[in-house]
Structures are given as structure tokens and as C-alpha cells.
Amino acid sequence: MLGITTSAAEVTHISKHGFWLLLSDEELLVPFDQFPWFRKGTIEQISEVQWLTPDHLYWPGLDIDLSVQSIRNPATFPLVSGAAG
């Protein structure tokens, strides 16, 4: 019997420079200098990530939505934020 495959995103490490995010078999660095919205987040808020679609991540405690592609290639996505770094 075939089942539905579900994948979860997982934060595997947080440091003063950023955090590592595991998506299936891919681990991505989310550096705070490129994603300043996370800088003042708590460990709990950063760790609570939802992988809604293959390219959509959401952190409900911080109300942050990100494209997975923006983490893979941040230079192709201009930084637009009202948050102070």
C-alpha cells in the first residue's frame, strides 16, 4: 500500500552567524547578515519552521515567509525589509 510522503524542515544548528536548515537531504545555511529578520528571533521561534510547498517556508512565531530559492541563491533576491539589521 502506498502512502503519502511528508517531509519536514528542521533547524539543525544555530550560531551567532546564522542557522542550518535541513530540507529532506539538503542542508542550507541561513546567514543572519543576509536574512536579518531572524537575528532577534529566539531559538524556539527559529526552530519552528513549516515547509508548506517545495519552495515555500514559513516561521509562524516570526511571521516570516521565504522562498527556498532565496536561501539557495540570495544574490538573485534583493533584500527588501523594514526590519533593522
PDB file of N, CA, C and O in Angstrom:
ATOM      1  N   MET A   1       0.835  -1.173   0.000  1.00  0.00           N
ATOM      2  CA  MET A   1       0.000   0.000   0.000  1.00  0.00           C
ATOM      3  C   MET A   1       0.885   1.244   0.000  1.00  0.00           C
ATOM      4  O   MET A   1       1.818   1.352   0.795  1.00  0.00           O
ATOM      5  N   LEU A   2       0.589   2.163  -0.883  1.00  0.00           N
ATOM      6  CA  LEU A   2       1.365   3.390  -0.981  1.00  0.00           C
ATOM      7  C   LEU A   2       0.797   4.431  -0.028  1.00  0.00           C
ATOM      8  O   LEU A   2      -0.417   4.539   0.146  1.00  0.00           O
ATOM      9  N   GLY A   3       1.678   5.178   0.572  1.00  0.00           N
ATOM     10  CA  GLY A   3       1.268   6.236   1.481  1.00  0.00           C
ATOM     11  C   GLY A   3       1.677   7.591   0.942  1.00  0.00           C
ATOM     12  O   GLY A   3       2.303   7.693  -0.113  1.00  0.00           O
ATOM     13  N   ILE A   4       1.323   8.610   1.664  1.00  0.00           N
ATOM     14  CA  ILE A   4       1.702   9.972   1.300  1.00  0.00           C
ATOM     15  C   ILE A   4       3.037  10.274   1.947  1.00  0.00           C
ATOM     16  O   ILE A   4       3.211  10.092   3.152  1.00  0.00           O
ATOM     17  N   THR A   5       3.980  10.739   1.141  1.00  0.00           N
ATOM     18  CA  THR A   5       5.279  11.110   1.659  1.00  0.00           C
ATOM     19  C   THR A   5       5.204  12.534   2.203  1.00  0.00           C
ATOM     20  O   THR A   5       4.795  13.460   1.502  1.00  0.00           O
ATOM     21  N   THR A   6       5.600  12.690   3.438  1.00  0.00           N
ATOM     22  CA  THR A   6       5.629  14.029   4.019  1.00  0.00           C
ATOM     23  C   THR A   6       7.054  14.337   4.433  1.00  0.00           C
ATOM     24  O   THR A   6       7.766  13.473   4.945  1.00  0.00           O
ATOM     25  N   SER A   7       7.454  15.550   4.212  1.00  0.00           N
ATOM     26  CA  SER A   7       8.785  15.995   4.596  1.00  0.00           C
ATOM     27  C   SER A   7       8.642  17.159   5.547  1.00  0.00           C
ATOM     28  O   SER A   7       7.721  17.968   5.438  1.00  0.00           O
ATOM     29  N   ALA A   8       9.556  17.227   6.467  1.00  0.00           N
ATOM     30  CA  ALA A   8       9.564  18.337   7.410  1.00  0.00           C
ATOM     31  C   ALA A   8      10.892  19.063   7.298  1.00  0.00           C
ATOM     32  O   ALA A   8      11.932  18.455   7.044  1.00  0.00           O
ATOM     33  N   ALA A   9      10.841  20.333   7.486  1.00  0.00           N
ATOM     34  CA  ALA A   9      12.059  21.125   7.575  1.00  0.00           C
ATOM     35  C   ALA A   9      12.529  21.066   9.016  1.00  0.00           C
ATOM     36  O   ALA A   9      11.722  20.997   9.943  1.00  0.00           O
ATOM     37  N   GLU A  10      13.841  21.094   9.196  1.00  0.00           N
ATOM     38  CA  GLU A  10      14.397  21.026  10.549  1.00  0.00           C
ATOM     39  C   GLU A  10      15.591  21.960  10.665  1.00  0.00           C
ATOM     40  O   GLU A  10      16.475  21.958   9.807  1.00  0.00           O
ATOM     41  N   VAL A  11      15.616  22.746  11.713  1.00  0.00           N
ATOM     42  CA  VAL A  11      16.786  23.569  12.023  1.00  0.00           C
ATOM     43  C   VAL A  11      17.736  22.676  12.811  1.00  0.00           C
ATOM     44  O   VAL A  11      17.387  22.167  13.877  1.00  0.00           O
ATOM     45  N   THR A  12      18.948  22.490  12.271  1.00  0.00           N
ATOM     46  CA  THR A  12      19.886  21.550  12.890  1.00  0.00           C
ATOM     47  C   THR A  12      20.946  22.222  13.744  1.00  0.00           C
ATOM     48  O   THR A  12      21.553  21.568  14.593  1.00  0.00           O
ATOM     49  N   HIS A  13      21.186  23.519  13.541  1.00  0.00           N
ATOM     50  CA  HIS A  13      22.217  24.227  14.314  1.00  0.00           C
ATOM     51  C   HIS A  13      21.958  25.723  14.222  1.00  0.00           C
ATOM     52  O   HIS A  13      21.597  26.233  13.161  1.00  0.00           O
ATOM     53  N   ILE A  14      22.141  26.421  15.332  1.00  0.00           N
ATOM     54  CA  ILE A  14      22.035  27.878  15.359  1.00  0.00           C
ATOM     55  C   ILE A  14      23.312  28.422  15.989  1.00  0.00           C
ATOM     56  O   ILE A  14      23.742  27.955  17.044  1.00  0.00           O
ATOM     57  N   SER A  15      23.913  29.415  15.332  1.00  0.00           N
ATOM     58  CA  SER A  15      25.100  30.070  15.877  1.00  0.00           C
ATOM     59  C   SER A  15      24.890  31.574  15.816  1.00  0.00           C
ATOM     60  O   SER A  15      23.825  32.036  15.406  1.00  0.00           O
ATOM     61  N   LYS A  16      25.892  32.338  16.218  1.00  0.00           N
ATOM     62  CA  LYS A  16      25.772  33.792  16.157  1.00  0.00           C
ATOM     63  C   LYS A  16      25.788  34.309  14.717  1.00  0.00           C
ATOM     64  O   LYS A  16      25.476  35.474  14.473  1.00  0.00           O
ATOM     65  N   HIS A  17      26.150  33.451  13.768  1.00  0.00           N
ATOM     66  CA  HIS A  17      26.240  33.855  12.360  1.00  0.00           C
ATOM     67  C   HIS A  17      25.002  33.494  11.551  1.00  0.00           C
ATOM     68  O   HIS A  17      24.765  34.081  10.495  1.00  0.00           O
ATOM     69  N   GLY A  18      24.210  32.540  12.028  1.00  0.00           N
ATOM     70  CA  GLY A  18      23.035  32.103  11.286  1.00  0.00           C
ATOM     71  C   GLY A  18      22.592  30.737  11.758  1.00  0.00           C
ATOM     72  O   GLY A  18      22.933  30.303  12.859  1.00  0.00           O
ATOM     73  N   PHE A  19      21.824  30.060  10.912  1.00  0.00           N
ATOM     74  CA  PHE A  19      21.382  28.716  11.276  1.00  0.00           C
ATOM     75  C   PHE A  19      21.359  27.812  10.052  1.00  0.00           C
ATOM     76  O   PHE A  19      21.275  28.270   8.913  1.00  0.00           O
ATOM     77  N   TRP A  20      21.437  26.511  10.324  1.00  0.00           N
ATOM     78  CA  TRP A  20      21.407  25.487   9.287  1.00  0.00           C
ATOM     79  C   TRP A  20      20.019  24.892   9.237  1.00  0.00           C
ATOM     80  O   TRP A  20      19.433  24.552  10.265  1.00  0.00           O
ATOM     81  N   LEU A  21      19.497  24.771   8.023  1.00  0.00           N
ATOM     82  CA  LEU A  21      18.150  24.283   7.784  1.00  0.00           C
ATOM     83  C   LEU A  21      18.231  23.026   6.926  1.00  0.00           C
ATOM     84  O   LEU A  21      18.797  23.054   5.833  1.00  0.00           O
ATOM     85  N   LEU A  22      17.672  21.933   7.412  1.00  0.00           N
ATOM     86  CA  LEU A  22      17.662  20.664   6.691  1.00  0.00           C
ATOM     87  C   LEU A  22      16.318  20.503   5.995  1.00  0.00           C
ATOM     88  O   LEU A  22      15.265  20.494   6.632  1.00  0.00           O
ATOM     89  N   LEU A  23      16.379  20.374   4.661  1.00  0.00           N
ATOM     90  CA  LEU A  23      15.191  20.140   3.838  1.00  0.00           C
ATOM     91  C   LEU A  23      15.404  18.830   3.097  1.00  0.00           C
ATOM     92  O   LEU A  23      16.147  18.781   2.117  1.00  0.00           O
ATOM     93  N   SER A  24      14.763  17.779   3.557  1.00  0.00           N
ATOM     94  CA  SER A  24      14.976  16.417   3.038  1.00  0.00           C
ATOM     95  C   SER A  24      16.449  16.069   3.161  1.00  0.00           C
ATOM     96  O   SER A  24      16.949  15.894   4.273  1.00  0.00           O
ATOM     97  N   ASP A  25      17.160  15.965   2.030  1.00  0.00           N
ATOM     98  CA  ASP A  25      18.576  15.607   2.064  1.00  0.00           C
ATOM     99  C   ASP A  25      19.484  16.797   1.759  1.00  0.00           C
ATOM    100  O   ASP A  25      20.671  16.612   1.490  1.00  0.00           O
ATOM    101  N   GLU A  26      18.950  17.997   1.796  1.00  0.00           N
ATOM    102  CA  GLU A  26      19.719  19.214   1.507  1.00  0.00           C
ATOM    103  C   GLU A  26      19.802  20.075   2.765  1.00  0.00           C
ATOM    104  O   GLU A  26      18.782  20.356   3.394  1.00  0.00           O
ATOM    105  N   GLU A  27      21.009  20.492   3.131  1.00  0.00           N
ATOM    106  CA  GLU A  27      21.186  21.371   4.284  1.00  0.00           C
ATOM    107  C   GLU A  27      21.659  22.731   3.786  1.00  0.00           C
ATOM    108  O   GLU A  27      22.636  22.832   3.042  1.00  0.00           O
ATOM    109  N   LEU A  28      20.955  23.764   4.205  1.00  0.00           N
ATOM    110  CA  LEU A  28      21.225  25.129   3.749  1.00  0.00           C
ATOM    111  C   LEU A  28      21.585  26.028   4.925  1.00  0.00           C
ATOM    112  O   LEU A  28      20.994  25.925   6.000  1.00  0.00           O
ATOM    113  N   LEU A  29      22.552  26.902   4.715  1.00  0.00           N
ATOM    114  CA  LEU A  29      22.899  27.911   5.707  1.00  0.00           C
ATOM    115  C   LEU A  29      22.033  29.139   5.476  1.00  0.00           C
ATOM    116  O   LEU A  29      21.908  29.620   4.349  1.00  0.00           O
ATOM    117  N   VAL A  30      21.435  29.643   6.553  1.00  0.00           N
ATOM    118  CA  VAL A  30      20.650  30.875   6.515  1.00  0.00           C
ATOM    119  C   VAL A  30      21.422  31.893   7.357  1.00  0.00           C
ATOM    120  O   VAL A  30      21.212  31.980   8.567  1.00  0.00           O
ATOM    121  N   PRO A  31      22.319  32.667   6.722  1.00  0.00           N
ATOM    122  CA  PRO A  31      23.137  33.617   7.491  1.00  0.00           C
ATOM    123  C   PRO A  31      22.341  34.856   7.898  1.00  0.00           C
ATOM    124  O   PRO A  31      21.559  35.395   7.116  1.00  0.00           O
ATOM    125  N   PHE A  32      22.558  35.293   9.134  1.00  0.00           N
ATOM    126  CA  PHE A  32      21.839  36.457   9.649  1.00  0.00           C
ATOM    127  C   PHE A  32      22.168  37.737   8.882  1.00  0.00           C
ATOM    128  O   PHE A  32      21.322  38.627   8.797  1.00  0.00           O
ATOM    129  N   ASP A  33      23.370  37.852   8.322  1.00  0.00           N
ATOM    130  CA  ASP A  33      23.682  39.079   7.584  1.00  0.00           C
ATOM    131  C   ASP A  33      22.877  39.185   6.286  1.00  0.00           C
ATOM    132  O   ASP A  33      22.647  40.292   5.798  1.00  0.00           O
ATOM    133  N   GLN A  34      22.448  38.057   5.723  1.00  0.00           N
ATOM    134  CA  GLN A  34      21.623  38.086   4.515  1.00  0.00           C
ATOM    135  C   GLN A  34      20.133  37.962   4.815  1.00  0.00           C
ATOM    136  O   GLN A  34      19.297  38.319   3.985  1.00  0.00           O
ATOM    137  N   PHE A  35      19.803  37.458   5.996  1.00  0.00           N
ATOM    138  CA  PHE A  35      18.409  37.286   6.414  1.00  0.00           C
ATOM    139  C   PHE A  35      18.249  37.858   7.826  1.00  0.00           C
ATOM    140  O   PHE A  35      18.070  37.108   8.785  1.00  0.00           O
ATOM    141  N   PRO A  36      18.316  39.199   7.952  1.00  0.00           N
ATOM    142  CA  PRO A  36      18.355  39.847   9.269  1.00  0.00           C
ATOM    143  C   PRO A  36      17.077  39.695  10.088  1.00  0.00           C
ATOM    144  O   PRO A  36      17.089  39.951  11.292  1.00  0.00           O
ATOM    145  N   TRP A  37      15.983  39.288   9.464  1.00  0.00           N
ATOM    146  CA  TRP A  37      14.717  39.135  10.179  1.00  0.00           C
ATOM    147  C   TRP A  37      14.815  38.107  11.298  1.00  0.00           C
ATOM    148  O   TRP A  37      14.059  38.164  12.268  1.00  0.00           O
ATOM    149  N   PHE A  38      15.757  37.159  11.163  1.00  0.00           N
ATOM    150  CA  PHE A  38      15.898  36.091  12.147  1.00  0.00           C
ATOM    151  C   PHE A  38      16.820  36.466  13.311  1.00  0.00           C
ATOM    152  O   PHE A  38      16.822  35.789  14.338  1.00  0.00           O
ATOM    153  N   ARG A  39      17.586  37.516  13.161  1.00  0.00           N
ATOM    154  CA  ARG A  39      18.642  37.850  14.118  1.00  0.00           C
ATOM    155  C   ARG A  39      18.146  37.937  15.560  1.00  0.00           C
ATOM    156  O   ARG A  39      18.824  37.461  16.471  1.00  0.00           O
ATOM    157  N   LYS A  40      16.994  38.527  15.778  1.00  0.00           N
ATOM    158  CA  LYS A  40      16.488  38.694  17.145  1.00  0.00           C
ATOM    159  C   LYS A  40      15.466  37.628  17.528  1.00  0.00           C
ATOM    160  O   LYS A  40      14.836  37.714  18.582  1.00  0.00           O
ATOM    161  N   GLY A  41      15.304  36.627  16.669  1.00  0.00           N
ATOM    162  CA  GLY A  41      14.383  35.535  16.979  1.00  0.00           C
ATOM    163  C   GLY A  41      14.953  34.640  18.057  1.00  0.00           C
ATOM    164  O   GLY A  41      16.169  34.501  18.187  1.00  0.00           O
ATOM    165  N   THR A  42      14.073  34.039  18.824  1.00  0.00           N
ATOM    166  CA  THR A  42      14.512  33.087  19.844  1.00  0.00           C
ATOM    167  C   THR A  42      14.808  31.742  19.174  1.00  0.00           C
ATOM    168  O   THR A  42      14.439  31.522  18.020  1.00  0.00           O
ATOM    169  N   ILE A  43      15.465  30.862  19.893  1.00  0.00           N
ATOM    170  CA  ILE A  43      15.730  29.524  19.376  1.00  0.00           C
ATOM    171  C   ILE A  43      14.407  28.842  19.030  1.00  0.00           C
ATOM    172  O   ILE A  43      14.286  28.198  17.988  1.00  0.00           O
ATOM    173  N   GLU A  44      13.435  28.986  19.899  1.00  0.00           N
ATOM    174  CA  GLU A  44      12.116  28.375  19.653  1.00  0.00           C
ATOM    175  C   GLU A  44      11.473  28.938  18.390  1.00  0.00           C
ATOM    176  O   GLU A  44      10.930  28.177  17.589  1.00  0.00           O
ATOM    177  N   GLN A  45      11.524  30.249  18.198  1.00  0.00           N
ATOM    178  CA  GLN A  45      10.911  30.860  17.020  1.00  0.00           C
ATOM    179  C   GLN A  45      11.619  30.436  15.731  1.00  0.00           C
ATOM    180  O   GLN A  45      10.962  30.162  14.727  1.00  0.00           O
ATOM    181  N   ILE A  46      12.934  30.383  15.754  1.00  0.00           N
ATOM    182  CA  ILE A  46      13.691  29.980  14.564  1.00  0.00           C
ATOM    183  C   ILE A  46      13.481  28.500  14.270  1.00  0.00           C
ATOM    184  O   ILE A  46      13.402  28.103  13.107  1.00  0.00           O
ATOM    185  N   SER A  47      13.392  27.696  15.297  1.00  0.00           N
ATOM    186  CA  SER A  47      13.243  26.244  15.121  1.00  0.00           C
ATOM    187  C   SER A  47      11.857  25.839  14.637  1.00  0.00           C
ATOM    188  O   SER A  47      11.691  24.761  14.066  1.00  0.00           O
ATOM    189  N   GLU A  48      10.878  26.678  14.855  1.00  0.00           N
ATOM    190  CA  GLU A  48       9.514  26.357  14.435  1.00  0.00           C
ATOM    191  C   GLU A  48       9.299  26.797  12.988  1.00  0.00           C
ATOM    192  O   GLU A  48       8.811  27.896  12.725  1.00  0.00           O
ATOM    193  N   VAL A  49       9.672  25.921  12.061  1.00  0.00           N
ATOM    194  CA  VAL A  49       9.570  26.225  10.633  1.00  0.00           C
ATOM    195  C   VAL A  49       8.621  25.240   9.977  1.00  0.00           C
ATOM    196  O   VAL A  49       8.625  24.048  10.285  1.00  0.00           O
ATOM    197  N   GLN A  50       7.815  25.752   9.076  1.00  0.00           N
ATOM    198  CA  GLN A  50       6.888  24.920   8.315  1.00  0.00           C
ATOM    199  C   GLN A  50       7.299  24.945   6.849  1.00  0.00           C
ATOM    200  O   GLN A  50       7.544  26.012   6.288  1.00  0.00           O
ATOM    201  N   TRP A  51       7.372  23.783   6.237  1.00  0.00           N
ATOM    202  CA  TRP A  51       7.716  23.658   4.819  1.00  0.00           C
ATOM    203  C   TRP A  51       6.413  23.405   4.075  1.00  0.00           C
ATOM    204  O   TRP A  51       5.980  22.261   3.932  1.00  0.00           O
ATOM    205  N   LEU A  52       5.795  24.477   3.606  1.00  0.00           N
ATOM    206  CA  LEU A  52       4.440  24.412   3.077  1.00  0.00           C
ATOM    207  C   LEU A  52       4.361  23.851   1.663  1.00  0.00           C
ATOM    208  O   LEU A  52       3.456  23.078   1.350  1.00  0.00           O
ATOM    209  N   THR A  53       5.298  24.235   0.813  1.00  0.00           N
ATOM    210  CA  THR A  53       5.402  23.717  -0.554  1.00  0.00           C
ATOM    211  C   THR A  53       6.883  23.538  -0.844  1.00  0.00           C
ATOM    212  O   THR A  53       7.710  23.976  -0.044  1.00  0.00           O
ATOM    213  N   PRO A  54       7.251  22.908  -1.963  1.00  0.00           N
ATOM    214  CA  PRO A  54       8.676  22.713  -2.244  1.00  0.00           C
ATOM    215  C   PRO A  54       9.502  24.005  -2.225  1.00  0.00           C
ATOM    216  O   PRO A  54      10.709  23.954  -1.991  1.00  0.00           O
ATOM    217  N   ASP A  55       8.871  25.165  -2.469  1.00  0.00           N
ATOM    218  CA  ASP A  55       9.629  26.420  -2.474  1.00  0.00           C
ATOM    219  C   ASP A  55       9.130  27.430  -1.444  1.00  0.00           C
ATOM    220  O   ASP A  55       9.465  28.611  -1.545  1.00  0.00           O
ATOM    221  N   HIS A  56       8.340  27.004  -0.457  1.00  0.00           N
ATOM    222  CA  HIS A  56       7.772  27.968   0.490  1.00  0.00           C
ATOM    223  C   HIS A  56       7.984  27.498   1.926  1.00  0.00           C
ATOM    224  O   HIS A  56       7.499  26.440   2.330  1.00  0.00           O
ATOM    225  N   LEU A  57       8.722  28.312   2.691  1.00  0.00           N
ATOM    226  CA  LEU A  57       8.957  28.081   4.114  1.00  0.00           C
ATOM    227  C   LEU A  57       8.270  29.179   4.909  1.00  0.00           C
ATOM    228  O   LEU A  57       8.188  30.324   4.464  1.00  0.00           O
ATOM    229  N   TYR A  58       7.774  28.818   6.099  1.00  0.00           N
ATOM    230  CA  TYR A  58       7.095  29.800   6.942  1.00  0.00           C
ATOM    231  C   TYR A  58       7.475  29.585   8.398  1.00  0.00           C
ATOM    232  O   TYR A  58       7.453  28.463   8.903  1.00  0.00           O
ATOM    233  N   TRP A  59       7.824  30.686   9.069  1.00  0.00           N
ATOM    234  CA  TRP A  59       8.107  30.699  10.504  1.00  0.00           C
ATOM    235  C   TRP A  59       6.967  31.443  11.184  1.00  0.00           C
ATOM    236  O   TRP A  59       6.968  32.674  11.197  1.00  0.00           O
ATOM    237  N   PRO A  60       5.992  30.732  11.751  1.00  0.00           N
ATOM    238  CA  PRO A  60       4.818  31.402  12.319  1.00  0.00           C
ATOM    239  C   PRO A  60       5.122  32.308  13.507  1.00  0.00           C
ATOM    240  O   PRO A  60       4.480  33.348  13.657  1.00  0.00           O
ATOM    241  N   GLY A  61       6.074  31.948  14.347  1.00  0.00           N
ATOM    242  CA  GLY A  61       6.402  32.772  15.502  1.00  0.00           C
ATOM    243  C   GLY A  61       7.048  34.093  15.142  1.00  0.00           C
ATOM    244  O   GLY A  61       7.047  35.031  15.939  1.00  0.00           O
ATOM    245  N   LEU A  62       7.602  34.168  13.938  1.00  0.00           N
ATOM    246  CA  LEU A  62       8.241  35.396  13.467  1.00  0.00           C
ATOM    247  C   LEU A  62       7.471  36.043  12.312  1.00  0.00           C
ATOM    248  O   LEU A  62       7.807  37.144  11.874  1.00  0.00           O
ATOM    249  N   ASP A  63       6.445  35.358  11.829  1.00  0.00           N
ATOM    250  CA  ASP A  63       5.662  35.786  10.665  1.00  0.00           C
ATOM    251  C   ASP A  63       6.577  36.072   9.468  1.00  0.00           C
ATOM    252  O   ASP A  63       6.499  37.131   8.846  1.00  0.00           O
ATOM    253  N   ILE A  64       7.441  35.107   9.165  1.00  0.00           N
ATOM    254  CA  ILE A  64       8.380  35.220   8.046  1.00  0.00           C
ATOM    255  C   ILE A  64       8.071  34.131   7.029  1.00  0.00           C
ATOM    256  O   ILE A  64       7.978  32.952   7.370  1.00  0.00           O
ATOM    257  N   ASP A  65       7.913  34.546   5.776  1.00  0.00           N
ATOM    258  CA  ASP A  65       7.772  33.650   4.634  1.00  0.00           C
ATOM    259  C   ASP A  65       9.022  33.789   3.782  1.00  0.00           C
ATOM    260  O   ASP A  65       9.471  34.903   3.512  1.00  0.00           O
ATOM    261  N   LEU A  66       9.586  32.665   3.358  1.00  0.00           N
ATOM    262  CA  LEU A  66      10.752  32.708   2.476  1.00  0.00           C
ATOM    263  C   LEU A  66      10.627  31.670   1.378  1.00  0.00           C
ATOM    264  O   LEU A  66      10.068  30.591   1.573  1.00  0.00           O
ATOM    265  N   SER A  67      11.154  32.020   0.238  1.00  0.00           N
ATOM    266  CA  SER A  67      11.318  31.074  -0.847  1.00  0.00           C
ATOM    267  C   SER A  67      12.587  30.264  -0.576  1.00  0.00           C
ATOM    268  O   SER A  67      13.602  30.826  -0.164  1.00  0.00           O
ATOM    269  N   VAL A  68      12.537  28.967  -0.800  1.00  0.00           N
ATOM    270  CA  VAL A  68      13.738  28.141  -0.655  1.00  0.00           C
ATOM    271  C   VAL A  68      14.814  28.637  -1.617  1.00  0.00           C
ATOM    272  O   VAL A  68      16.000  28.619  -1.289  1.00  0.00           O
ATOM    273  N   GLN A  69      14.399  29.079  -2.804  1.00  0.00           N
ATOM    274  CA  GLN A  69      15.362  29.590  -3.788  1.00  0.00           C
ATOM    275  C   GLN A  69      16.099  30.826  -3.270  1.00  0.00           C
ATOM    276  O   GLN A  69      17.254  31.050  -3.632  1.00  0.00           O
ATOM    277  N   SER A  70      15.448  31.626  -2.433  1.00  0.00           N
ATOM    278  CA  SER A  70      16.117  32.819  -1.893  1.00  0.00           C
ATOM    279  C   SER A  70      17.225  32.435  -0.920  1.00  0.00           C
ATOM    280  O   SER A  70      18.179  33.193  -0.741  1.00  0.00           O
ATOM    281  N   ILE A  71      17.111  31.262  -0.288  1.00  0.00           N
ATOM    282  CA  ILE A  71      18.178  30.782   0.596  1.00  0.00           C
ATOM    283  C   ILE A  71      19.299  30.175  -0.243  1.00  0.00           C
ATOM    284  O   ILE A  71      20.478  30.393   0.040  1.00  0.00           O
ATOM    285  N   ARG A  72      18.938  29.423  -1.262  1.00  0.00           N
ATOM    286  CA  ARG A  72      19.947  28.813  -2.136  1.00  0.00           C
ATOM    287  C   ARG A  72      20.753  29.868  -2.901  1.00  0.00           C
ATOM    288  O   ARG A  72      21.964  29.726  -3.071  1.00  0.00           O
ATOM    289  N   ASN A  73      20.077  30.923  -3.360  1.00  0.00           N
ATOM    290  CA  ASN A  73      20.709  31.951  -4.192  1.00  0.00           C
ATOM    291  C   ASN A  73      20.297  33.348  -3.730  1.00  0.00           C
ATOM    292  O   ASN A  73      19.559  34.036  -4.436  1.00  0.00           O
ATOM    293  N   PRO A  74      20.762  33.777  -2.555  1.00  0.00           N
ATOM    294  CA  PRO A  74      20.306  35.069  -2.031  1.00  0.00           C
ATOM    295  C   PRO A  74      20.654  36.265  -2.912  1.00  0.00           C
ATOM    296  O   PRO A  74      19.967  37.286  -2.856  1.00  0.00           O
ATOM    297  N   ALA A  75      21.696  36.163  -3.715  1.00  0.00           N
ATOM    298  CA  ALA A  75      22.089  37.290  -4.561  1.00  0.00           C
ATOM    299  C   ALA A  75      21.043  37.579  -5.635  1.00  0.00           C
ATOM    300  O   ALA A  75      20.977  38.701  -6.137  1.00  0.00           O
ATOM    301  N   THR A  76      20.236  36.602  -5.992  1.00  0.00           N
ATOM    302  CA  THR A  76      19.222  36.811  -7.031  1.00  0.00           C
ATOM    303  C   THR A  76      17.924  37.389  -6.471  1.00  0.00           C
ATOM    304  O   THR A  76      16.998  37.692  -7.223  1.00  0.00           O
ATOM    305  N   PHE A  77      17.861  37.540  -5.149  1.00  0.00           N
ATOM    306  CA  PHE A  77      16.672  38.095  -4.496  1.00  0.00           C
ATOM    307  C   PHE A  77      17.077  39.345  -3.732  1.00  0.00           C
ATOM    308  O   PHE A  77      17.775  39.246  -2.723  1.00  0.00           O
ATOM    309  N   PRO A  78      16.657  40.518  -4.188  1.00  0.00           N
ATOM    310  CA  PRO A  78      17.041  41.743  -3.470  1.00  0.00           C
ATOM    311  C   PRO A  78      16.452  41.751  -2.068  1.00  0.00           C
ATOM    312  O   PRO A  78      15.310  41.341  -1.858  1.00  0.00           O
ATOM    313  N   LEU A  79      17.230  42.214  -1.129  1.00  0.00           N
ATOM    314  CA  LEU A  79      16.805  42.307   0.259  1.00  0.00           C
ATOM    315  C   LEU A  79      15.853  43.490   0.421  1.00  0.00           C
ATOM    316  O   LEU A  79      16.234  44.643   0.220  1.00  0.00           O
ATOM    317  N   VAL A  80      14.616  43.187   0.783  1.00  0.00           N
ATOM    318  CA  VAL A  80      13.618  44.221   0.999  1.00  0.00           C
ATOM    319  C   VAL A  80      12.997  43.957   2.360  1.00  0.00           C
ATOM    320  O   VAL A  80      12.278  42.974   2.544  1.00  0.00           O
ATOM    321  N   SER A  81      13.274  44.832   3.308  1.00  0.00           N
ATOM    322  CA  SER A  81      12.752  44.633   4.640  1.00  0.00           C
ATOM    323  C   SER A  81      12.702  45.949   5.388  1.00  0.00           C
ATOM    324  O   SER A  81      13.540  46.830   5.190  1.00  0.00           O
ATOM    325  N   GLY A  82      11.714  46.067   6.243  1.00  0.00           N
ATOM    326  CA  GLY A  82      11.649  47.209   7.143  1.00  0.00           C
ATOM    327  C   GLY A  82      12.350  46.928   8.457  1.00  0.00           C
ATOM    328  O   GLY A  82      12.488  47.815   9.299  1.00  0.00           O
ATOM    329  N   ALA A  83      12.795  45.681   8.631  1.00  0.00           N
ATOM    330  CA  ALA A  83      13.456  45.272   9.880  1.00  0.00           C
ATOM    331  C   ALA A  83      14.862  45.831   9.951  1.00  0.00           C
ATOM    332  O   ALA A  83      15.584  45.855   8.954  1.00  0.00           O
ATOM    333  N   ALA A  84      15.240  46.274  11.115  1.00  0.00           N
ATOM    334  CA  ALA A  84      16.608  46.753  11.315  1.00  0.00           C
ATOM    335  C   ALA A  84      17.523  45.558  11.483  1.00  0.00           C
ATOM    336  O   ALA A  84      17.150  44.574  12.123  1.00  0.00           O
ATOM    337  N   GLY A  85      18.709  45.631  10.918  1.00  0.00           N
ATOM    338  CA  GLY A  85      19.666  44.518  10.973  1.00  0.00           C
ATOM    339  C   GLY A  85      20.445  44.431  12.216  1.00  0.00           C
ATOM    340  O   GLY A  85      21.274  43.533  12.364  1.00  0.00           O
TER     341      GLY A  85
END
